[in-house]
């Protein structure tokens, strides 16, 4: 899965920029600023990473079923995990 990191702990701010981030996500290892929030292209993460994060009590896990997007929130970061192109084709 491709991962985009959004550096804020404010859910309301995250919600405000979520669709905008998905419409024009940063490239891998690229940082962009969206409404004053740093957004980074974190590259691909293995499925095991998501499974490890899901079991941690300090991690909030949200899933957008329609687009198969997983959102992990922990500390001061939201991680948006998107299916890679190969996963979408399956």
Secondary structure, 3 states (H helix, E strand, C coil): CEEEEECCCCHHHHHHHHHHHHHCCCCECCEEEECCEEEEEEEECCHHHHHHHHCCCCCEEEEEHHHCEEEEEECCEEEEEECCHHHHHC
